[in-house]
Amino acid sequence: MNNPLDKLLTEWAYRVHDGMPNPSDNYHLIHLKESMESLKVDDDVINVVMNHLYEKRVITEGATNRTEDLHEIFFAIAFAGGDISKAKDLKGLKQVINKLKLKLDNKSKHIETLIKFDKTEAFPTKKDIELYKDATNVAKKTQTYLKSNKLKPKSVSRVFGTGPGGTKMIADAVITLTNGDIVSVSLKYGKGQFSSLSIPQLVEKMFGLKLDKGLLKDMYADGYDDEIEEAFYNYKLATYDVHDILDTGVGKYTEKDKTAIKASKFTMNSTWLDFMNTSVVPVKTRTAFTHLYNHPDNSGPRNVHKAMKGKLLNNAIDHYFESKNATLVPNLEDALIYILRAEEDTNYLYVASGGSKFALIPSQNLIRGKSYTFNNIVKTDDDGVKKSADYTYDIEVKVDGIKAFTFNIKWRFAGQAGQWDGDLQHKGSKIEFHAGFAKAFGLPKIPKDMK
C-alpha cells in the first residue's frame, strides 16, 4: 500500500465507528483531520482539504434538524415581541412575524425556513408547541439580562449559513444593540451540555497525552487487549450467545435480525477487532445486534455486561493513564477554551433548559492568564470502583480559587450498534454554572430574578 491516498483512507476507515468514512458526518471529519495529522500531512494541505470538504458539505447538505432550526427561529420571533402561541398555522405565523415590535433581520429567510418545514409536516406539531414555549422562556430571560446591563436591543435574527471553512457558528442567534454592538446567543433546547468534543483532543489538552487511533484502540495496542477482550466477552454473552435462544418478534428483534447474525462471520471466538471489521459484521448487521442486546427477555446478560464493562474498562482506562504518567497539564487554558467553545475575543450568551441555565461565556482572551484547578468528583461503590457503566465523573473547575462551573467527563460507546462497534466517544451531558462563574472571569452578573 504505497499510495498515500490509500494509506489515508485506510487510517480514516479504521478511526470511524463503522469503518465507512462519511464526509457528511461531523465526527467523521474530525477523524479525517486526526488521520492526516497522524500521517504527518502538511498543515497547509490539511487546512485546504478540510475547508473544501466543509464547503462542499454546506452546498450539498439538505434540511437541518427541524427541532434545532425552529427553536432558533421561535427564539428570534419571541425576542422581537411575537406571541407564537396565537399562531394556529403557517399563515398565522406569518401574521405574527409581520406585527413584531422589534425588527427581525433576515425576515425572508425566517419565513422560507418555516415554509420548508411546514411542507414536510404542517405547523404546529406537538413538538413545535413545546419548542415555542421553551423559546419564549429563553427570550424573556435574555431580555431581562440585557435590560439589567442597560443594553437596548434594536433587532434580532436567527443565524443562517455557516462560519469560516463551512463550520457551524457558535452563535445560533444574534441581537443587534442600538449602539451597534452585537450580542451572540448560543441556544440549547432541553438539557444544556458540551458534548461534541473529541476524546483525543480532550485528553491531549487536559493530560498532555497524545492518542493515535483512539482511546481503546491505543490501549488495545499497548497491552490492554486482555482487559478489553474480557469486557467484550460479556457483550458476546449478551448478544451472539443468545441469538438462537431469544424469541424473534419480541421487542425489535426480528427473524431478519436473527438471519443476519447467522449469516455474518462473527462467532463466540471473534475478537473486538473482528467485530469492528465490516467484512465480519456488516454495518446493517450491527442493528440486529442492537435489537438482540435490547431484547426485553435479555435483561440478565445485559446487566451483567454493563457491570463487567464498567469495572473492567474503567479500571483499565485509569491504569492506562497511570502507566503513561498522565496528569493534568500545568496550564489548563487550552482545555477550558476547548470545553467552553470560547470565541477568540468576544463573549457569547449560553442559554439552555428554557433559560434555567444561563451564562455569559468568556472569550479566549478572558480565559487566558488565570489560575485553574480541576477537582474530580467520582462516584464509586464500596470497593472503590466507578458506579457508572460508562467512564464518567464530574469535574469542578475553580478559577483563581473561585468555584466557577462543573462539567462531566462521560466516555461511552456511541456507534451504529451502540456498543463496541467503535471507540469511545465523549457524550458529556452536564454543565452547571455556579454563582461565582461571572465573577471569576470579570463578567456582568446574572440577575437574581433569572435564577
N, C-alpha and C positions, 0 to 999 in steps of 0.2 A: 504494500500500500504506500507507494511513493508519491502519489498525487496529494498535494497539500489540502485540496478541497475534500478528498475522500477522508483524510485524517480528521478534518474539521467536522464533517457530517457524522463520522463515527463517534467522535467525542461528544458532540451535541446530542446525538441519539442516546448515548449512554447516560447523560445527565438528566434528560427529561423522563417523567414518570412512566410513560407508556412506550418509550423507545421510538416514538414517531414525532419528530420536531414539527411544530406548527408555528409559522411566523405571525399568525394572528393571535397567539396566546402570549399575554404579558410575561408570565412565568417562563415560557419557553425562550422569549427574547432575552430575559435575564441570564438564562443558562447559556444562550448562544454567546453573549458577551463574555461570560466566565470561561467558556470553551476557548474563545480566541485568546483571552489573556493567558490561559493555561498553556496554550501552544505558542505563546510569546509572539503573537501577531503585533505588528507595529501599531502604536496608539492611534496614529492618524488614519490608518486603514480601518481600525475598529470603529472609529467615530463616523467615517464615511458610510460603512456598511450599516451601522445601527440607525443613522439618520435616514438612509434610504429606505430601510425596512419600516421604520416608524411612519415615514411619509406615505409609503405605499399602503400601509395598513389604514391610515386615515382616509385615503382615497377610496379604498375598497370596502371599508368596514360598513356593515349595514346598520340598522337601527340599534341604538344602545338600549340599555335596560329601561323599561317603562317606569319602574319604581324610582330609579335614580333621576331620570330626566324630569318626570312630573313633579317629584318632590322639590327639585330645584326651581322649576317654573312656578309652582304654587307658592314657594317662599317669596319669590320676586313679586308676584301679584299681591300676596298678603302684605308684604312690607310696603308696597305702594298704596295700600289702603283698600284693596279689594276684598269683599266678603265672598269667598268662593263657595261657601255653603248655600248661597242663594242660587247658584247655577245648577240647573237640573239636566242640562245637556251642553253640547258644544256651542250652540247658539247662545245659551245663557252665559257661558264662559267668555265669549267674545264681548258680550254686552258689559260684563264686569270689567274687562280689560279696557274698554272704551270710556269707562267712567272713573278711572283711578284718580286719586288725589295727588299722587306723586308721579312724575314722569317715568314711564317704563321704556328704557333704552332697548333697541333691537326688538321693538314690538312685533314686527312682521315675522321674525324668526321664532318668537314665542308661539305665535299663532300657527305657523307652519308645522312646528313640532306637535302641537296639540291636535291638529288635523290629522297628522300622520298616525298618531296613536289611536285617535278616535275611529279611524278606518279599520284598525286591527281589532279593537274592542271598544264599543261605544262608551263614552263618558256619561255618568260616573260609575265605575265599578265599586264594589265594597272596599277594595284596597285603595282606590282613588280617594274615597271619603276619609279613610284613615290617614292618607298622605296629606290632604289639605288641612286636616285638624292638627297634625304634627307640625306642618309648615307654618300654620298660623301662630302656634305657640312659640316656635323658633323666631318668627318675625317680630313678635311682641317683645321677646327677651332682647333681641338685637336692638330694637328701637329704644328700649329702656337703657341699655348700655350706652348707646350713643348720646342720648339725652343727658345722662349723668355726667358725661365728659364734655358737655356743651358742644357736641358735634351735630351739625344740622345737615340732614341728607337732602340732596337735590334730585337724584334719580337712582334707579336700581336696574339691574339686569342679571339674568342667568348667564353664566359663561358659556359661549358657544365656540366650537373649534378646539384647537389644541395649542400648546406652547411650543418652544423650540424643539426641533427634532421629532415632532409629532407626538410628544408625550402629553398626557392629560395634565392640565394645570392643577395646582393645589386648590386654587380658588374655584368654588362652584357657583358663586355669585359675587358681584361687585357692586358696591354702593359708592356713588359719586357725591361728595360733600359740596356745600355751597362755596367753600374756599378753594375748590378744585382738587382737593386730595381724594385718594381712592382708598376705600376700606374693602379688603378682600375677605370673603367668608367661605370657610370650608364646612360643608353641611354633611351630616350623617343621619340617616333615618334609622331609628331604633338605637341599639347599643352603640356607643362610640368606641372605636378601637383603632389601634395602629397595627394592622395585621399583614399588610403587603410588604413584608421585609424578607430579604434573602438571608438564610442562615449563614452561608459563608461570609457575607458582608458583616452581619451582626457579630459573628464570632471574631472576625478579624478586628473590628472596631472596638469591641469590648475586651477581648482577651489577647489580642495581638497574634492570634493563631490563624495561619492561612490554610484553609481547606482546599483540596484539589478537586475531587469529584463530588463532594457532598459529605455530610457528617457520617452516616452509617457506612457509605461506600469507602471512605477513608479509613474508618475503624476496621472494616472487614479486611482491608488490605494490610492493616497494621497489627494483625494478631488477635483481633476481637471477633473473628469469624465463628468460633465455638459458641460464644455467648449469643451472638445474633442468630445463629442456626438453631440453638436450643429454644429461643423465644419463637422463632419461625415454626419450629416443630409443633408447638401448641396451636398455631394457626392452622397447620395442616390437619391436626386432630379435629379442629372445629369446622373444617371445610371438606377437603378431599376424603378424609376417613369416614365421613357420614353421608357422602353424596348418594350412595346407594341405599342408605337406611332411611333417611327422612322422606316423607311423602311429598310428591310434587302436587301443585295446585293448592298449597298452603302458603299463605303469605305471598311473596313474589317469586318463589321458587317454582319453576315450571319444568315440564318434561323436556322442553327445548334446552333449558339450562343444564339439565342432567346429561343430555346427549352431548352438549358442547364440552362439558368437563371430561366425559368419557373419550371424546374424540381428540382431546389435547394430548400432548406428550408428557403431561405432568403426572407424577406418581408420588407415593409417600417417601420415595428416596430422593426426590428432587430437592435442590437447594434453593435458597433465597435468590441467588443469581439466576438460577433456572427460571424461577417464577417471573422475574423481571424481563426475561427474554421472550419477545413476542413470537418467536418461532416455536417456543414451548407452550406458552399460554397466550394465544392471540388476544388482541385488545377487546374484541367483542366477548370473549370468554370470561374476561375479568368481571363483567357484570354478573355472570352466572355465579361466580364465587361470592360476590357481594350478596346476592339473593340467598345463597346457601348459608352463608355466615349469619345472616339476619333472620333465618328461619325461626318462626315462633316456638318450635319444639327443640331449638338448639341452644337454649339459654345456658345449660350446664357447661358444655365445652366452650361456649363463647365467653362465659365469665371466667373460666379457668385461664383461657388465653389472655384475657385482659389483665388478670392479676399477674400472670407469669411474664407477660410482655413488659408490664410496668416495672416489676422488680429487676428482671434481667437487663433490659435495655437502659433503664435509668441508672442502675449501678455501673453498667459498662460505660455509659457516657461520662459519668463522674470520674471513673478510673482513667478513662482515656484523657480527659483534661488534666488530671493529676500527673499522668505519665508524660505529658507534654509541658509540665510546669506552667500551665495556662492560668494566669491570674489576671485580675483586672489591670488594664493598662494605666499608667500614672496619669495620663491626660485623657479624660473621657469626653472631651468636647465633641469630637467627631461622632462618637456613639450617640450622644444626645441630639446632635443635629440630624443624624440619620433617623433616629427613633421618632422625633417630633416632626420630621419632614420640614425643617425650618428653611425659610427662604433666605437669600443672601443678606439683603439689607432692609427688608420690610417685614413688619409683623402682620399676622392674619388672625381673624376670629375663627375659633373652632367651636362648633355647636352640634350637640348630639342629644339623643334621648328627649326630644321635644323641648330642648333648652335647659334641661336639668344638668347637663354637662356643658359648661360654657367657660372658655378661656381665651385669652389673647396669647397666641403662640409667639414667642420672641424670635427675632431674626437671628441669623448666624452670628452677626456682629455682637448682639447682646449676650449670646451664649458663650462666646469666647472670652477667656481671661478670668473665669471664675473657678472656684474650687468645688469639686464634685465628689460625693461619696455615694456608693450603691450599697444598700443593705438588703441582702437576700432573705426573703421570708419563705421558708419551705415547710409545707405540711407533711408530717411523717407519721407512721404508725409507731407502735411500742418498740419495734425493732430498728427504728431509725430509717425505715425505707419510705420513699415518697409514696403518698397515698394514691396519687393520680396514675392512671394507666399511661398517660402521656408524660413527657418530660416537661414538667411545669413548676413554676414558682413565681412569687411576686418579687418585684424589685422596687424598693422605696428609694427615691432619689432625694438627696439633700444638696442644696446649692448654698455655698458659703455658710454651712451649718443650719440652713433653714429647710424644714421639711416641705418639699415642693410638690412632688407628684409620685404616683405609683403606677407602674405598668407591669405586665406579666410576660414572662417567657413561657411559651407554650409550643412545643415542638411535637408534631404528630404526623402520621401518615395521612395524605390527602390526595391520593392519586385516583385513577379511574375506578379501581376496586375499593378504594377507601382504606385498604390495609395492605401493606407490604409490596405493592407493585411499583414503588419508587422510593426515593429517600424521604427523610423527614422534612416537613415544611413548617415555617413559623406561622402559627394561627393564633397570635395573641388576641385575646378577647376582652382585655381590660385596660382602661386608662382612667385614673382617678386624680383629679386636680385638688390639692389640699389648699387650705386657707392662705398659706404662705407663698403660693405659686407666683402671683403677680409681684409681690414684694421682692421675691428672690431675684427677679430679673429687672426690677425697676419699672414695672408696667402699671398702668392705671388699675385701681381696684375694681372688682366686680361688685355692683350694688347689692346691699343686703336683701332687698326685696326681690332679687333674682334667684336667691337660694331656694 
